Amino acid sequence: MRISLAAVAVAALGTFVTPVVASAGTGAPANSRAVAAVDHSAYDRLLKKYVSAKGLVNYKGLKADQEELNKYLALLSKNKPASSWSKAEQMAFWINAYNAYTIRLVLDHYPIGSIKDIGSKIKIPFVTTPWAIKFFSIGGEKMSLDNIEHGTLRKKYDDPRIHFALVCASMSCPRLRNEAYTADKLDKQLEDQGHDFLNNPAKNKVGKDAAQLSKYFDWYKGDWEKNGQSVAKWVNKYSATKMDDKTKITYLDYNWQLNEQ
């Protein structure tokens, strides 16, 4: 029987949200925050248990053991990032939310060969892709994966490295880390994801004369070219092999096969 998200939310709040403690003699929160940031340690434990070092997911195992995932999603649902949170705390929340709700979506339709298979099962008017389904709520607002990626992360934070972190459950996606993103490690984690993605020949083949890049660099070209940057500059930041102005760029076909162990 599926556990009620509303029911587990109450229990989860006391377990996973860092309490706000009043300072002695002032009555004000010691960390001056009206709302505490979410603790992602429960999600971290799930990732370590069910995701390999290569980013492949044991969906069968997760399907049989969903209670902790449901608790974590209930926690996210009730704790939308507040303006008092740091940028890193907010970004870590939304990246984890995207990846965790993607797992939830796959499990809701599992077994499948690809997340795109869900598209053929959708019976919602004007909704044709799994990323457009509003199947969860955060802070009382019905949301889709597109809302997180395009309406929040890309729109608000202006950091193209999110494309190294968001995982759409497919083999051509960046590696799903087997740890949660956290504010204190976010920059290092995003940098590591960039190095991993650009130096994985299954996802990018970078050469001096020719480069076959992920479709990410085509689909989100505008993001990579902001602030005086370019696709080549971003690639060279992480790739062991460097491109130059004469390097011929083509794009690899995208492998939508499920990122399953």
C-alpha positions in Angstrom: 0.0 0.0 0.0 1.4 3.4 -0.9 2.2 5.6 2.1 0.3 8.8 2.3 2.6 11.8 1.6 0.6 14.0 3.8 0.9 11.6 6.7 4.6 11.1 6.4 5.2 14.8 6.0 4.4 15.5 9.6 6.8 12.9 10.8 9.5 13.9 8.4 9.5 17.6 9.4 10.7 16.8 12.9 13.4 14.5 11.6 14.9 16.2 8.6 14.6 20.0 9.0 17.3 21.7 11.0 15.6 23.5 13.9 15.8 27.2 14.4 17.1 27.9 17.9 16.5 31.2 19.7 19.6 33.1 20.9 19.9 33.6 24.6 18.5 36.9 25.8 17.3 38.1 22.4 14.4 35.8 21.5 15.7 35.9 17.9 16.8 32.9 15.9 20.4 32.1 16.4 21.0 31.8 12.7 18.6 34.8 11.9 16.6 32.6 9.6 12.8 32.6 9.6 12.9 29.1 8.0 15.6 26.5 8.3 17.0 24.8 5.2 16.2 21.2 4.4 18.5 18.4 5.5 19.1 16.1 2.6 20.8 13.3 4.5 17.9 10.9 4.1 18.1 11.3 0.3 21.8 10.9 0.5 21.4 7.5 2.2 19.0 6.4 -0.5 21.4 7.4 -3.3 24.3 5.6 -1.7 22.1 2.5 -1.3 20.5 2.4 -4.8 22.8 4.3 -7.2 26.2 2.9 -8.4 29.4 4.9 -8.7 28.6 5.2 -12.4 25.3 6.7 -11.8 23.1 3.7 -12.6 20.0 3.2 -10.6 18.6 0.1 -9.0 15.0 0.9 -9.7 13.8 -2.6 -8.8 15.3 -2.2 -5.4 13.8 1.2 -4.9 10.4 0.0 -6.2 10.3 -2.5 -3.3 11.6 0.0 -0.7 9.8 3.3 -1.3 9.0 4.5 2.2 12.1 6.6 2.7 11.8 8.2 -0.7 8.2 9.1 0.0 9.2 10.7 3.3 11.9 12.7 1.6 9.6 13.9 -1.1 7.0 14.9 1.5 9.7 16.9 3.2 10.5 18.8 0.0 6.8 19.3 -0.6 6.3 21.1 2.7 9.6 23.1 2.6 9.8 25.3 -0.4 13.1 27.4 -0.3 12.7 30.7 1.5 14.4 33.9 0.6 16.4 33.7 3.8 18.2 30.6 2.4 21.5 31.1 0.7 21.7 30.7 -3.1 23.6 27.4 -2.6 20.9 26.1 -0.3 18.2 27.0 -2.8 20.1 25.5 -5.7 20.9 22.3 -3.9 17.2 21.9 -2.9 15.9 22.3 -6.5 18.6 20.1 -8.0 17.8 17.3 -5.5 14.1 17.9 -6.0 14.4 17.5 -9.8 16.4 14.3 -9.6 14.3 12.8 -6.7 11.0 13.5 -8.4 12.4 12.1 -11.7 13.1 8.8 -9.8 9.5 9.0 -8.4 8.1 9.4 -11.9 10.0 6.4 -13.2 8.9 4.3 -10.3 5.3 5.3 -10.9 5.5 3.8 -14.4 8.2 1.1 -13.9 9.1 -1.2 -15.6 9.9 1.0 -18.6 12.8 1.0 -21.1 12.9 4.8 -21.3 11.4 7.8 -19.5 10.0 8.8 -22.9 7.8 5.7 -22.8 5.8 7.5 -20.2 4.8 10.0 -22.9 2.7 7.4 -24.7 0.8 6.7 -21.5 -0.1 10.3 -20.7 -3.8 11.0 -21.0 -3.8 14.6 -20.0 -5.0 17.2 -22.5 -2.1 19.3 -24.0 0.5 17.4 -22.0 2.7 15.2 -24.2 6.0 14.7 -22.4 6.8 13.4 -18.9 8.6 16.6 -18.0 5.4 18.6 -18.4 3.2 16.5 -16.0 2.4 18.4 -12.8 2.5 15.4 -10.6 3.8 16.9 -7.4 3.5 20.0 -5.2 6.1 22.1 -3.5 4.9 24.8 -1.1 1.3 24.2 -2.2 2.1 24.8 -5.9 1.5 22.0 -8.4 4.7 21.6 -10.4 6.3 19.6 -13.2 10.0 18.8 -13.8 10.0 21.5 -16.5 8.9 24.0 -13.8 11.9 23.2 -11.8 14.4 23.2 -14.6 13.2 26.0 -16.8 11.0 28.0 -14.5 13.2 28.0 -11.5 16.8 26.8 -11.9 17.6 28.2 -15.4 15.5 31.4 -14.9 16.6 32.4 -11.4 20.1 31.2 -10.8 21.9 31.7 -14.1 24.4 28.9 -13.6 24.8 26.6 -16.7 26.5 24.0 -14.5 23.0 22.8 -13.5 23.0 20.9 -16.8 25.8 18.7 -15.4 23.6 17.9 -12.4 20.0 17.4 -13.6 19.4 13.8 -14.6 16.5 12.8 -16.7 16.9 9.1 -16.1 18.6 8.4 -19.4 22.0 7.0 -20.4 23.1 10.2 -22.2 22.3 12.3 -19.1 25.1 13.3 -16.8 25.9 10.8 -14.0 23.4 10.7 -11.2 25.7 11.2 -8.1 25.3 8.7 -5.4 25.2 11.5 -2.9 22.8 14.4 -2.4 23.8 18.0 -3.4 24.4 20.2 -0.3 25.1 23.9 0.1 28.5 23.4 1.6 29.7 21.2 -1.2 27.6 22.5 -4.1 30.4 24.3 -6.1 32.8 21.3 -5.8 30.0 18.9 -6.8 29.1 20.9 -9.9 32.7 21.2 -10.9 33.2 17.5 -10.5 30.1 16.8 -12.5 31.5 19.0 -15.3 34.8 17.1 -15.4 33.0 13.7 -15.3 30.6 14.6 -18.1 33.1 16.2 -20.5 35.6 13.4 -20.1 33.2 10.5 -20.5 33.5 9.3 -24.1 29.9 7.9 -24.0 28.6 11.4 -23.5 31.3 13.7 -25.2 34.1 12.9 -27.6 36.4 16.0 -27.5 39.3 16.3 -30.0 41.4 19.2 -31.2 40.2 18.9 -34.8 36.7 17.6 -34.2 34.4 17.3 -31.2 31.2 15.3 -30.9 29.4 16.9 -28.0 26.3 16.1 -26.0 23.1 17.5 -27.4 23.0 19.6 -24.1 25.5 22.0 -25.8 23.1 22.4 -28.7 19.8 22.4 -26.8 21.0 24.9 -24.2 23.4 26.9 -26.4 22.0 30.2 -25.1 22.9 29.3 -21.6 26.5 28.4 -22.5 26.9 31.7 -24.4 25.8 34.0 -21.7 28.2 36.5 -20.0 30.8 36.4 -22.7 31.2 32.6 -22.6 30.9 30.0 -25.4 30.4 26.3 -25.8 34.1 25.9 -26.5 35.1 27.8 -23.3 32.9 25.7 -21.2 34.1 22.5 -22.8 37.8 23.5 -22.4 37.2 24.3 -18.7 36.5 20.7 -18.0 37.8 18.5 -20.9 41.3 17.0 -20.7 41.5 17.6 -24.5 41.1 21.2 -25.5 39.2 22.6 -28.5 40.1 25.7 -30.5 38.3 28.1 -32.9 38.9 25.7 -35.8 37.5 22.6 -34.1 34.5 21.2 -36.0 31.6 20.6 -33.6 28.9 18.0 -34.2 26.4 16.5 -31.7 26.0 13.0 -30.6 22.6 11.2 -30.9 20.9 11.2 -27.5 20.5 7.8 -25.8 17.2 7.8 -24.0 17.6 4.3 -22.6 16.8 4.1 -18.9 19.8 4.7 -16.6 19.2 1.4 -14.9 21.7 -1.1 -13.3 
